[in-house]
Amino acid sequence: MLPLLVALPLLGMALYEQVQHTAQTWLDEGLEDTALTLAGQIDLRSGEPRIDISATMDRALRFDRQDDVFYLVLAPSGEVIQGDAGLAEVQPLTPTQEAGRAYYGDVRLRDRELRLVQLGRDCGIGACQVLVAETLHKRDALQQEITSLVALTGVGLVVLLALASWWAIRQGLRPLTGLSAELEHRDLHRLTPLEAPLPRELVPLQAAFNRLFERLARAAGAQREFLADAAHQLRTPLTSLQTEIELAMLEPHDQRVDPMLERLRQRVMRSARLAQQLLSLARAEDRTVNVGHALDLRDVATESGQDWAHRTLPSDVDLGFELEEAPALGHAFLLREALENLIHNAVSYAGPGARITVRCGSGLEGPWLEVEDNGPGIPAAERPAAMQRFRRGSSASGSGSGLGLAIAADIAIRHGGLLELLDANVGQGLRARISLPPLRS
C-alpha cells in the first residue's frame, strides 16, 4: 500500500495534466473557429481589407452562456477594421503573424484575465490580424470539475485497490491461517501428520512440520516406554522389600530397632506408591488407549470403594460414598486411577478424624465425579500449581510426591474433561471434581 499511496498522486497529477491539456485544446479550438469565421468575412475586392458584420452575426459571435467574448480585426497597418477597439490595448502575441497560423496565450485586459487567440489572414499587402478572446469562467469551472473528478477517481481507486489487496491477501493467507490454528492446538499428545490441502508454496513447510512431528512422536513414545518400564521394574522389588520389612518386624528382634524398621517401611511404601503413580502417568499419556467406551461412573466409584474397603485407613478417618447414575464415555481403568489418586490424596492430607465423601452424578453440563474432605484444603491461589507434577501445597504434610492431582488432571484432559479444585460444600475442606463431556444424543 505504501508504493500505491506514493504512485497514485503522481499518476493523478499526470492524468490531471493530460485531461486539462485536452480540455484547454478543445476550448482553444473553439476560439480558433471563431477567428477563422471572422477571417473568412474579410473582403479584399476593393483593394483595402473590409469586413461587414451584421448585428445578428455579432450576437452569434459573442454568444456564450458563461463567458464574455471579444473580437478584433486589424489591418496590416494596425488599423482597427472591426470589433472591440479596447482589445487593441492587449499586446499582440506576436507582432508579425504569419497568415494561416494561430497563436494562443493568456492576457490581461482591465483587470480581467482572458484567453486570446491570434490568427493571421493574407490581405494582399500584408497579413491582417484577427484576435478573439474570452473570459475564463468556463475554463475555471472545467478545471475545478477535472480536479474533483481526478481526486474522486484517485480516492476511489485507492479504496478499491485497498479492498482488493485486503481480500487477495486474506484469501492468500487463509491456508496459512488455518495451518497456524491447527499448529496452535498441537501438543505431544497430538502429533498426527498435517493433511490439510495447501498451496504448493506451503507444501514444503507442511512436510517439514510432519517430519518434526514424527521425530517428536518417536521421542515422546520412547520417553513413555522408558517411564513405564522403569516403574514396572521398580514396583516388583519394592513390593518384595516391603514384604521383607514387614516379616522382619514380626520376627523376634531388639525393640530398639522398631522405629528404624518403621521408617524404612514407610519410605519403601512411598517409593512403591511413586512407582505406581509413574506407571499410571505413562498410561494416562498413552494416546493409543481408546477412551470412548460407554460406562457408568457409579460402577467406577463402586469398584474403587470395594478396593478401599480392604485397606486399613488412618485412625478416625471416615470414607463414605454417595453415588448416582452417571453414564459417560471413557476408559474405566484410567478413571479408577484418577479416583484412586483423589481418594489417596484426601486420606493422606485431610488429617486424623477426617470425613471423606466420594460422589458421582450427571447434570446438564455432563457427568461428574468428585472427592470431598473436611481437611485443611488448599489455598485458592495455590490450586493451579498443585495440579502440576511434583508440586504440593505449602501447607501439605505427609510424604506425598506431588503426582496424584497431576495424574488425575491428565486423565481428565485425556477424556476431554477437566479437574477442578473447589471449596467444600460445607465448612472448610477441599472438593476435587472431574467433569466429563456430556453424552451426545
N, C-alpha and C positions, 0 to 999 in steps of 0.2 A: 504493500500500500504506500510506502514512503516514496519509491520511484514514481508511482502513479500520481501522487499528490504533487510531486515536483514537475512531472512531464505535462500533466493536464493543463496547468496555467499557461505553459509555453505553447502548447497546441491550441489553447483557446485564443491566445493573442494572435497566433498565426492565422487562425480561422477568422478572427475579427478583422484583421488587416485585409484578408482576401475578400471577404464579403463587403467590407466598407469600400474597398477599391472598386469592386464590381458595381456596387450601387452608385458611387460617385460617377463612374464612367457612363452608366445609363443616363443619369441626370445631365451630365455634360453633353451627351449626345443629343438630348432634348433641346438644350440651349443651341447647339450647333445647327440643329434642324431649323430653329427659328432664324438663325443667322443666314442659313442657306436660302430660306424663303425670302428674307429681305434682299439678299444679294441678287436673287432672281428677278426682283422688281426694279432693279436699276436699269434705266433707259439711256442708251448711248446714241440714239438716232439723230439727235440734234447736235452732236459733237461734244456737248457738255453732259456729264452724268446728271441725270434727273431721276426722281422717284416719286411716284404718286400713290399714296396710301389713303384709302378711304377710312371713314370713321369706323365702319364695320370691321374692316381688316385690322385697324389699330386695336379695337377691343379684342379681337381674336388673338392678336399677337401678345397682348398684355394679360390675357386671361390665365389665372392660376388661383386655385382655391386657398392656397396657403401663403404664397409669396407675392411680393411686388416685382414686376418685370419692367426693365428699362431697356431701350434700344437706341442706337445712334448710327447714322450712316455719314461718313466723312469722305469728302472728295480727296484726290491725291494731294491737293494743296493744303489739306487740313480743314477746309471749309465745311461747315455743317450742311448737309443736304437734307436730312430728315431725322426726326426723333428728339430725344431728350438732350437739349444742349448742355444741361448740367453734367451729363455723363462725360462730357469732354474734359471736365476737371480731373478725371481719373487719368493717371499716367498710363499711356498705352503699354501693353505687354511687350511689344516690340515696335520700334519706330518705323521700320520698313518691312511691312508684312508682305510675304510672297502671296501671289494670287493662288487661291485654292487650298491654302493651308490654314488650319485653325490652331490657335494657341489659347490655353486656359490658365486661369490664375485667380487668386483671392485678392480683392481690392477693398479699399475703404472709401466711402463717399458720405461726407457729412455725418460722421459718427455711426454709419451703418456698414456692416460687413456684407460684401456682395461677392457672388461668384460670377466671373466675367469670361466670355469667350470672344476672341478677336479673330475675324475672318477676312482675308484679302480677296478682292474681286477686281479682275482686269478691267480697267476703264480706258484703255487705249493709250493715253499719255502717261499712265501710271496705274497704281493699284488703289482702288477705293477701299476704305476700311469700314467693316461692319462690326459693331460692338453690341453685344446682348448681355445683360446682367440681370441677376435676380437675387433677392434676399435669401437667407439661409434657414428659414423656418422649417421647411420640409426636410432639408438635409440634417438639421439638428435633431428633428423628431426621428428621422430614419436612423441616425447614429445611436440615439438612445434605445430605439427598438432593437437594433442589431446587438447593442451591448447587453440588453436584458436577455435577448434570445440566446446569445452565446453563453452568458453566465448561467441561465437556467439549464441549457443543454449540458454545460460542463458539470454543474452540480448534479443533475440527473444522471449523467454518465458516471460520476464518482459513486453515487449511491448504488446505481445498478451494478457497477463493477465490484463494489464492496460486497453487495449481497451475493453476486455470482461467485466471488472469491471465497466468501464465507461458506456458501453452500458447497462449492467444489472441494475446499479444504476439509470441511466436515465430512463429506462423503468419502474423500480420500483417506481420512484418518479414522473412519468408523471401524475398519478391521483392526487397526492398531489400538483403538479404544477398547474394542471387545477383547483383544488379546491382553491388554493391561488389566481389565476387570477379571478375566479368567486367572491371570497370574496372581492377582491380589488374594484370591481365595485358595491358593495352593499352599500346602504345608507338607511336612514329612509324611503325613498320613494320606496324602492325595497327590501321587506322583505319576498318574497315568499320562500317556502322551497327549499333546495338544493335537486335535484333529480338525479344528475349525478351518473352513476354506479361506485362504488368504491370497492377496495379490502376489504375483511371483517375486516382487521385490522383498516381501516379508517371509517367503518360504525358507531361505537360509537361516533367518532368525528363529523361526519356529523349529527347524531341525536342530539348531544349537541348543535351544531350551529342552527339547526332547532328549538329547544326549545327556544334558546336565541332569534331568530328572532320572534318567536311567542310572547314572552314577550315584546319585543321592539315594535312590531306592536300594541299590546294592549295598551301600554303606549303612543305611538305616536297618536293612534286613540283617546284615552281619552283626550290627550292634544288638538288635533284639535277640538274635540267636545266642550271642555270647552271654547276654544277661540271663536268658532262660536257662542255658546250660550251666552257668556258674551257680545260679540259685538252686537248680536241681541237684547239682553235685554237692553243694554245701548242706542242703536240707537233710539228707540221709545221715551223714556223720554227726551233724549237730543233734539230731534226734537221738542217735545212739549214745552220744556223750551225755545228753540229759538223762537218759535212762540209767546209764552207769553211775552218774552222780546220785540219783535218787536211790539206787540199790546200795551205794556206799553209805548213804545216810541211814539205811535200815540195818546195816551190819553193825556189830559191836565195835565202838571206836571211842576215842577220847572226846568227851563232850566239849572240850575247848575248841575243837576244830569245826563245830557245828556252824558258827557264824560264817566262817570262811567257805564251807561247803554250800551254805545257802546263797551267799553272794555269787559263788561260781554257778550255781544252778540258775539264778536269775539272769545272769549275763548270757548263759548259753540259751536260755529261753528267749531272751531278747534277740540274739543272733539268729535263732531259728525263725522267729517271727519276721525279722528283717528279710531273711532268705525267701520266706513265703510271700512277703509283700513284693519283693523284686520279681518273683515269678508271676504274681498277679499283674504287676505293671507291664511285664512283657506280653501277657495275654491280652490286656486291655489295648495295647498298641498294635496288636496283630490285625491288620485290615482284611485278612482272608477269612476271618470269622464272620459268619452271617448273623446279623443282629435283627433279622426280620421275622423271627418265629413268633407265632401267636402264643401268648401265655397270660397268666393272671398273677399280678404282683402279690396277691394274698397267698398263693401257693409258694412263691419265692420266700416270703416272710415266714410262712409256717415251717418250711424246711430249715431256715436259719434258727427259728425258735427251738426246734427239736434238737439241733446241734448244741445250742447253748443250755438246753435242759440237762445235758450230761456233763456239764462243766461246773467246776467249783467257782462260784462268784465270791468276790471280796465280802467281808462281813457287812451285814445290814444293807446290801445293795439289792434293790427290788427291780427285777426286769419283767415288764408286762407287755402285752400285745393287744392292740385294738385294730382289728383287720376287717376290711370290707372288700367287696369285689372290685377289682381294678384291672380290667382287660387291657393289654398293651402288646406292643411288638418289641421283641428284644431277645437277648441271649440269657437264659436262666442262670447259667453258671457265673457269667460276669456280673449279673445283678446281685446274685448271692454274695459274690466277692465284695461288691460295693457296700451292701448292707452289713456284711461281716466287719468291714473296716469301720463303719459308722458306729456299730454297737461296741466294738472293741475300744474305740476312742472314748465313747461315753463311759464305759466301765472303768477305763484307765484314769480318766481325768475328772470325772464327776465327784469323786471322793467318797469316803465312808458314809453309809446311810443314804446314798443317792437313790432316787426313783427314776428309772429309765423306761420310757414307753416307745414301742415301735408301732407305727401306724401306716396304713395304706388306704387309698381310696381313689376316686375318679371324679373329676369335675368338668366344667365347660372347657377349661384350658388343657385338659388331658389327665392321664393317670399320674399318681404321685406316691412316693414312698419316703417316710421320714422317721427320724430317731430324735426324741426329745429327752433332755435330762434337766435336773434342777441343780446342777453344779455351778461352779463359778463362771462358766461361759467364756467367751472370747470377746474382747472389746471390738466394737463395730469397725474401728479404724484398722484393726489387725486382721480382720477376717479375710480380705483378699489375699494377703501374704500367707495366711495359714493354709490355703489350698495349694500352695506351691510346694514342690518337692523339697524334702529335708528342711522345712520351715515349721516352727512351732510358735505358739503364742508366748508372749513374755511372761505370763503367769502360769504356764503349763508346768506340771510336776510329773513325776514318774520317769520311766526310761524309754519313752517312745522315740521313734526315729524320724517322725515328721513326714511319713509317707501315706498314712491312712486316708486323710482327706484328699490328697493329691490323686490317689488311685481311684477313689470314689468319683472325683470330678472328671477324671479321664474317661471312666466308664460311662458316666452320664453324657459327656460330649460325644463319645463313640456311638451312643444311641440317639443322638440328635437332641438331647435334653440338656439339663442344667442342674448343677448342685448349688444350693443357696444355704448360707448360714444365717439363721434368723434368731430373733429373741424367742424365749419360751412363751407359750401361750399364757401362762400364769406365773408370776414371780420371776425370780432370776433363773438363769439357765440358758441352754443353747438348743436350738432346733435345727437339725441338718436335714434339708428336704431335697430329694431328687425328683425333678419334674420331667416327665417324658412327653413327647408329642402326642396329640390326640389321634385316635384311630380314624382313618378316613372311611366314610360310609360308602 
